[in-house]
Amino acid sequence: MSKDIRIKKGLDIKLVGAAEKTTTRSVLSSVYAIKPEDFHGIIPKLVAKEGAEVKAGDTLFYSKSDERILFPSPVSGKVVEIIRGARRKVLAMKIAANSTQEYKDFGTKDAAKMSAEEVKNHLFASGCWPFVKQRPYDVVANPNQTPKAIFVSAYASAPLAADLDFTLAGKEAELQAAITAVSKLTEGKVHVSVGANSNSPLAKVSGVELHKVSGPHPSGNVSTQIANIDPINKGEVVWVITPQDLVIIGELLLTGKFNATRTVALTGSKFSKPQYVTAIAGAIIADVTAKNLVNDNTRIISGNVLSGKQVKEDEFLGYYDNQITAIPEGDDYEFLGWTAPVFNKISTSRALTFSWLTPKKKYDLNTNTNGEHRAFVVTGSYEEVFPLDIYPMQLLKAFMYKDLDEMEALGGYEIAPEDFALTEFICVSKQPHQSIIREGLDLMREELG
Amino acid sequence: MGLKQNLHNLKEKYKGTKMAPAFNAIHTFLYLPNDVTHGGTHIKAADDLKRTMNTVILALIPCLIFGMFNAGFQHYAAIDSSLRTDVLANFFTFDNLWIGIIKVLPLVIVSYAIGLGVEFIFAIIKGHEVEEGYLVTGMLVPLIVPIDTPLWMLSIAVIFGVIIGKEVFGGTGMNILNPALTIRAFLFFAYPTWMSGDKVWVYDAVNKAGTADAISGETILGAYAQNHEVVYTIWDKFFGFIPGSIGETSTFLILLGAAFLIFTKIGSWRIIVSTFLGAAVMGFIFNQIVAAGIITDSSKFYGLMNTVWYEQLLIGGLAFGAVFMATDPVTAAQTTKGKWIYGFLAGFMAIMIRVFNPAYPEGVMLAILLMNVFAPTIDHYVVQGNIKKRLKRTKVKTA
């Protein structure tokens, strides 16, 4: 029996450049990179040295705070460069891939027969633990805590997001194996959410509580679903795994290989042919987007337009990302742009902006901020796009003045930065909501644990 | 390309200097800046604070234009009361508008020049950008003062209001009291004879007082407070062909502005509706007190208490306050529930002060200022409700 979750508040941002449902296999890149900053809050301790030969699945580094949490190489090859920043911080480890891939053999497992401890140890050893993230704080899960439930959102509602029904098709066996395994890690339920009209392979797996979500973005955000199903209270922990990462865990169990290959959506108006490609986590962007990108004043984003990260062509696909977006840069002035009627941009207000007249129209938005940074002035607008039972502006302000009691009391445990992407999008004061939330969550984690 | 490129080059040249905020303010007025997103969302919605403020100004323009015509109309009608027999024919004339031009426009210009001047100076000294708050304040101020307010008086009040009402709190978005009402309150307490009574509401009434040509400019509220007969019809009151502050008389145009603000989602409909509701309830209570015979026509409160509750909504500055002042998002309550409470109490108090303050029969300004002070408290309790709900859910109890 599935349960319905209907979200009323939110905003679907319709953009041009949705990926066409064809998949091409991208070439094996010559170079891959793993960036420790993709794993927020982890301080890396390097294992592999420059010049070392690694197989796919071999450990590159581990977490300083918990030596069991290993981070594996996505490909086999040679560690060619360790890029460091200020104070010798490791920014990226570059691996030159071999032309034929070799995988470290972790041995096939029957998930049904494994104990919770065995599952955990297997995830540690294979470097799959970083796929398990936790709320509160939206970081790699702390294995010493027991989650009250595990959440999987198989419905992506972000602008131009990869269609998970499409990218997961045919992965039923992997998903089932992974779900069977991870369900041992919690005494509670494994909650899986799929779109209301979806044909998701995850709707067929057993051993989960299935939910059908409908409504505008952020209905697909896992926080939105958690808040509706089983909200996080002080002292509680839930774990979150994305379906595309479950596939990797499933393949590990079924074949013994760590294969970080994903189906990545190339989306946005600056792709000449938006479509899906298969690529391995950490691939160099230029290879994934090969011959498809219009390079004229383009912003490339690893992830979606709301919470992705800006990258250049010689940079790398984010470890968790299954989408690359390319949109035009908006670095131009617009004559009287603050007051002239607006037809080509999206707005939730109707202040001489006319996107409300064409709710189905797809827009080609650029990266212009459409205004300057200001103090919070307008009230009541965030609430329209923010479906959680939280006062978004009051919480943001508490996060800015860093009153830990208030941060905790107003719902700080229930949120991730991506939940504030829509409020940031519509903010007339152009405040950086997501970075305010990220900083505040880091402080809470440091002070409250 | 010429102007755009030149401005861009100047912007680069001034970057980081003390004059940068002043230059940016002028630059961004002409051109939406070329800033792009860094971190966070890569795309942003179309509207910014300038557009928000501009929308409020658009909503005020009809009140301003009507006020300019009304300035002349009230002047000539006070001299020749026969003009009132056919208002429509005698209202939209160039003679009327001319008085508006020579009396009202200078108020607007002085308000903006002085107010923005203070803002620019603060922006340069404190190194923050010139924020848009004063764009609306600057338009509100001339609309809520009597027509004969001397320009020097307005200047002093604006300087006081912008500095004490806003900049000392950190500028736009940080203030506790509505700056426009702070300016109005300063005028009211510093120069009371210029802000109330029966001489200031009609152009030239002050000058002609005591002469053979003396003209009366009593407002409706003034007349009721003195238990005088009121000569205007209910439609005069609704459409605003009556003496009063420049932009406050036409309830019809104010409601038109309200409709625009609500439609554009810039103004809070909750505050507007609840303020009218609060005022209506208080007015109705007073009507019942009179009906019950507790107050008789010998009482000094009789005239205002006996005013029918819906008429209370049409006269004085109530509608203007409800639509353009109480809704100021910075100083009003910020939570949805809080907005209902805040608006209701503002309307309720406005009529109460109006009736019980015989020296100054208008309560909207004081009621809204009072509620500005209480708004954070209202929000605090609303937010506490959310916090309690979350605490109740918690299963793990900690010491």
Interface residues (C-beta under 8 A of the other chain):
Chain A: I13 L15 P159 P231 N233 K234 G235 E236 R299 I301 V305 L306 S307 G308 Q310 T325 I327 E329 G330 D331 D332 Y333 E334 F335 L336 G337 W338 T339 V342 K345 I346 S347 T348 S349 R350 A351 L352 T353 S355 L365 N366 T367 N368 T369 N370 G371 E372 H373 R374 A375 F376 V377 V378 T379 G380 S381 E383 D389 I390 Y391 M393 Q394 A409 L410 G411 A421 E424 F425 I426 C427 V428 S429 K430 P432 H433 Q434 S435
Chain B: K4 L7 H8 N24 T28 F29 L30 Y31 L32 P33 N34 D35 V36 T37 H38 G39 G40 T41 H42 I43 K44 A45 A46 D47 D48 L49 K50 R51 T52 N54 T55 E129 E131 E132 G133 G170 G171 T172 G173 M174 F263 T264 K265 I266 S268 P329 V330 A332 Q334 T335 T336 K339 D379 V383 N386 I387 K389 R390 L391 R393 T394 K395 V396 T398
